[in-house]
């Protein structure tokens, strides 16, 4: 019995280690899902994790330079991948790229995603109205149901939105089409005004302005975003207060 207990003890020890090695990707994804919306560095992280503490405004975000850059890149068919994070700093993904920590500006975004720039290949992460890093590596979605025409940029956007509480804007390098990925769903062929509305809705946590927009289905044709005028007015007020 002592010999059997010793053999089983050795087997259990090696088995746990082997399990961690074999399923390290699954364990990593599980931990990312648990901590995707929690920032332990902020004093109100506990309340945010239970949706008891919500921002009442857009936090002083200036959206216009971002929209101007996205529209310019769309017009020139310049590929872009921009991640917006509301609560978490996404330190793991920030560390995978080049740290910038600069104020958001249209010219800076255009410079980063210029095809001759060494930073253009990868994603830009924006947190608290600052460009945290560029050339960041995002997880690629393993969903087999995604359309075949989706390239690596769109699949990375979907993969990021599946495991984190983020909103990702994608500009296609082939067609210049602007899209948004959120909660594993891609909303294709959006206009600049619709992109603006979705960014403000995500950053400001005011779903009543876009009532029913969270149930929208992805479509190939652009549609009028409900409550756009109210959102534009809200953004102008936020910019003045900033």
C-alpha positions in Angstrom: 0.0 0.0 0.0 2.9 2.4 0.8 4.4 1.6 -2.6 1.1 2.1 -4.4 0.5 5.4 -2.5 4.0 6.6 -3.5 3.4 5.7 -7.2 0.0 7.4 -7.2 1.4 10.5 -5.5 4.1 10.8 -8.2 1.6 10.3 -10.9 -0.7 13.0 -9.5 2.1 15.5 -9.3 3.3 14.9 -12.8 -0.4 14.7 -14.0 -1.2 18.2 -12.7 1.9 19.6 -14.4 1.1 17.8 -17.6 -2.4 19.1 -17.6 -1.2 22.7 -17.2 1.2 22.3 -20.1 -1.3 20.6 -22.4 -4.2 23.0 -21.7 -2.2 26.2 -21.2 -4.1 28.0 -24.0 -7.5 27.1 -22.6 -6.5 28.1 -19.1 -5.2 31.4 -20.4 -8.4 32.1 -22.2 -10.4 31.2 -19.1 -8.4 33.7 -17.0 -8.8 36.4 -19.6 -12.5 35.9 -19.7 -12.7 36.2 -15.9 -10.6 39.4 -15.7 -11.7 41.0 -19.0 -13.8 43.7 -17.4 -12.0 44.2 -14.1 -9.2 46.7 -13.4 -7.7 45.9 -10.0 -5.6 49.1 -10.1 -8.7 51.3 -9.8 -10.4 51.9 -6.4 -13.9 51.2 -7.9 -13.0 48.0 -9.7 -15.2 45.9 -7.5 -18.3 48.0 -8.2 -17.5 48.1 -11.9 -17.3 44.3 -12.1 -20.9 44.1 -10.8 -22.1 47.0 -13.0 -23.0 49.0 -9.9 -20.8 51.9 -10.7 -21.2 53.4 -14.1 -19.8 56.5 -15.7 -22.4 59.1 -16.4 -20.5 60.8 -19.3 -17.9 60.1 -22.0 -15.1 60.8 -19.6 -13.8 63.7 -21.6 -13.0 61.6 -24.6 -12.4 63.6 -27.8 -13.8 61.5 -30.7 -13.4 63.8 -33.6 -9.7 63.3 -34.3 -10.2 59.5 -34.3 -13.1 59.7 -36.7 -11.2 62.0 -39.0 -8.3 59.6 -39.1 -10.5 56.6 -39.7 -12.4 58.3 -42.5 -9.1 59.4 -44.1 -7.7 55.9 -43.9 -10.9 54.5 -45.4 -10.7 56.9 -48.3 -7.1 55.8 -49.1 -7.7 52.1 -48.3 -5.1 52.1 -45.5 -5.6 49.1 -43.2 -6.1 50.0 -39.5 -7.0 48.2 -36.3 -7.9 50.3 -33.3 -8.9 48.9 -29.9 -11.0 51.0 -27.4 -10.9 49.8 -23.8 -13.1 51.4 -21.2 -12.1 49.8 -17.8 -9.1 47.5 -18.2 -5.7 48.7 -19.3 -5.1 45.5 -21.3 -1.5 45.4 -20.0 -0.9 42.0 -21.5 -1.6 43.2 -25.0 0.0 46.6 -24.5 3.2 44.9 -23.5 3.1 42.9 -26.8 3.6 46.1 -28.8 5.5 49.3 -28.6 4.6 51.7 -25.7 3.6 55.2 -26.9 1.4 56.7 -24.1 0.5 59.8 -26.1 -2.6 62.0 -26.5 -4.9 60.9 -29.3 -4.5 62.9 -32.5 -5.5 62.4 -36.1 -2.0 62.9 -37.5 -0.5 60.5 -35.0 -2.9 57.7 -36.0 -2.3 58.4 -39.7 1.4 58.2 -39.1 1.2 54.9 -37.2 -0.9 53.2 -39.8 1.0 54.5 -42.8 2.1 51.5 -44.8 5.7 52.7 -44.7 5.6 53.0 -40.9 7.3 50.2 -38.8 4.3 50.5 -36.4 1.5 49.9 -38.9 1.4 46.1 -38.6 -0.7 45.4 -35.6 -3.3 47.2 -33.4 -3.4 50.5 -31.6 -4.8 50.4 -28.1 -6.6 53.5 -26.8 -7.4 53.8 -23.1 -8.5 57.0 -21.2 -8.1 59.2 -24.3 -4.5 58.2 -24.8 -2.8 55.9 -27.3 -1.2 53.4 -25.0 0.7 51.3 -27.5 1.0 50.4 -31.2 1.9 47.3 -33.1 0.1 45.2 -30.5 -0.6 41.5 -31.2 -4.3 40.5 -30.8 -5.7 36.9 -30.4 -7.1 35.6 -33.7 -10.7 34.2 -33.5 -11.1 30.4 -33.9 -14.7 30.7 -35.0 -15.1 28.6 -38.1 -18.3 30.4 -39.1 -16.7 33.6 -40.0 -17.0 34.6 -43.7 -14.1 33.4 -45.9 -13.4 36.9 -47.1 -12.3 38.0 -43.6 -8.6 38.5 -43.4 -6.3 38.4 -40.4 -7.1 41.9 -39.4 -10.9 41.2 -39.1 -10.3 37.8 -37.4 -8.0 39.5 -34.8 -10.7 42.1 -34.1 -13.3 39.4 -33.6 -11.0 37.3 -31.4 -10.2 40.4 -29.2 -13.9 41.2 -28.8 -14.7 37.6 -27.9 -12.4 37.4 -24.8 -12.3 41.1 -23.7 -14.8 43.9 -23.0 -13.5 46.1 -25.8 -14.7 47.7 -29.0 -12.5 47.4 -32.1 -12.6 49.5 -35.2 -11.3 47.9 -38.4 -10.5 49.6 -41.7 -10.1 47.1 -44.6 -6.9 47.5 -46.6 -8.5 45.9 -49.7 -11.8 47.8 -49.8 -11.4 50.7 -47.3 -14.6 49.4 -45.6 -15.1 50.5 -42.0 -16.3 47.9 -39.5 -16.8 47.6 -35.7 -16.3 44.4 -33.7 -17.9 44.0 -30.3 -18.9 40.9 -28.3 -17.8 38.6 -31.1 -20.0 40.3 -33.7 -18.8 42.4 -36.7 -20.9 45.3 -37.9 -19.8 45.9 -41.5 -19.9 48.7 -43.9 -20.5 51.5 -41.4 -20.4 55.2 -42.1 -18.3 57.7 -40.1 -21.4 58.8 -38.2 -22.3 55.3 -37.2 -18.7 54.6 -36.1 -18.8 57.7 -34.0 -22.1 56.7 -32.5 -20.9 53.2 -31.5 -17.7 54.6 -30.0 -19.5 57.1 -27.9 -22.1 54.6 -26.8 -19.3 52.2 -25.6 -17.2 54.8 -23.9 -20.0 56.7 -22.2 -22.1 53.8 -21.0 -25.4 55.4 -22.0 -27.3 52.7 -23.9 -30.6 54.6 -23.5 -29.4 57.0 -26.3 -29.1 54.1 -28.7 -32.0 52.1 -27.4 -32.2 48.8 -29.1 -28.8 49.1 -30.9 -27.3 46.3 -29.0 -29.7 43.9 -30.7 -28.7 45.0 -34.2 -27.7 42.2 -36.5 -24.6 42.6 -38.7 -25.6 43.8 -42.2 -23.9 44.4 -45.5 -25.6 47.7 -46.1 -25.1 50.8 -43.9 -28.2 51.8 -41.9 -29.2 55.0 -40.1 -28.1 54.8 -36.5 -31.0 55.7 -34.2 -30.4 58.7 -32.0 -27.4 60.0 -33.9 -28.3 63.7 -33.5 -28.5 63.3 -29.7 -25.1 61.6 -29.7 -23.5 64.3 -31.7 -24.9 66.9 -29.3 -23.7 64.9 -26.4 -20.2 64.6 -27.8 -19.9 68.4 -28.5 -20.9 69.0 -24.9 -18.2 66.6 -23.7 -15.6 68.2 -25.8 -16.4 71.7 -24.5 -16.2 70.4 -20.9 -12.9 68.8 -21.6 
